[in-house]
Amino acid sequence: MSKRNTPKDDWLLNAEVQTKITYISGRWEVSLVFIDTKDPKRILVKRINDFRSKRLAEINANYMQKTAAKDSRGTQKANKNDYDINNN
């Protein structure tokens, strides 16, 4: 049985995908950040995995970003001035 998108999740199909790499407890954690290009205040952060080195995290983040993005060329862009993400 396949999992279907609900209408409220349809924005994810055209979302811009960014990566976030943070150092937590001796490991480098990779998360994907999905940003709605029509409403940049709507975001979803999904933790992917953690890695022993920053370089491994960067390689995997790049791969996951290209895999998750609808358009692997990266043409889906949200206006950076429309949102302000505070890490606190």
N, C-alpha and C positions, 0 to 999 in steps of 0.2 A: 504494500500500500504506500503510495507516495504522499508526501506532506504537501498540501496546497497552501498557497499564500492567501491570507484573508485580505479583504479590501483595505483594511487599515495598514497592512504591510506592503502594499503595492509600491509605495514610494521607494522601497529598498531596491527595486529593479533599476532605477535611474539614479541612485545615490552616488555621490562622490565617495571614494574609499581612500582613507589615509591610514597610516600606521603610527603607532605610539609605542616607543620602547622605553621602559623604565627599569631602573636598578632597584631590586627589592630583595633584601636578605641574601645577598651574595649571588643572585641569579638575575638575568636580563629577561624581563617579561615583555612579550609582544602582544599588543592588542590591535584590533582593527576598529577604526572609527568610521561609521557610515554617516554621511551628512546629506540631508535632503537638499537638492539643488533648488527647489522651489520655495522651501521654508527652512533656511539654514539653522533655525533654532531647534529643529527636530533632529536629534542625533541618537545614535545607538553605538555603544562601545562594547565590543565583544572580545574577551580575553581568549587568546589562541593557545599560547604555550610559554614556557620559560626555557632559557638556554644558559649554558655555563660561560659563554663568552659573548661580548657585544657584537663581534663580527658574525658569529653564527645567528644571532638574533636579527641582525641587519639583512643577512642573506634570506632567512626565512620570512621576514617581514615583507621584503620586496616580492618574493614569490607569492605569498598569500595575498598581497595587495593586487597583483596582476590577475590572480585567479578569481578573486572576489569581485573585481570591477567588471561591470557589464561591458565597457569599452576599454580594452587593455591598453589603448593608446593614451588613456588618461584625459580624454576630452571632456568628461563630466566634471565641471568645476562649480563650486559655490563661491559667492563673493565673500572674501575673507573679512570684509568690513561689516558683514551682516551678523556675525556671531562672535562671541567672546568666550572662550573656554578657559575657566579657572581651574587649575589642578588641585586647589586646596579643598 
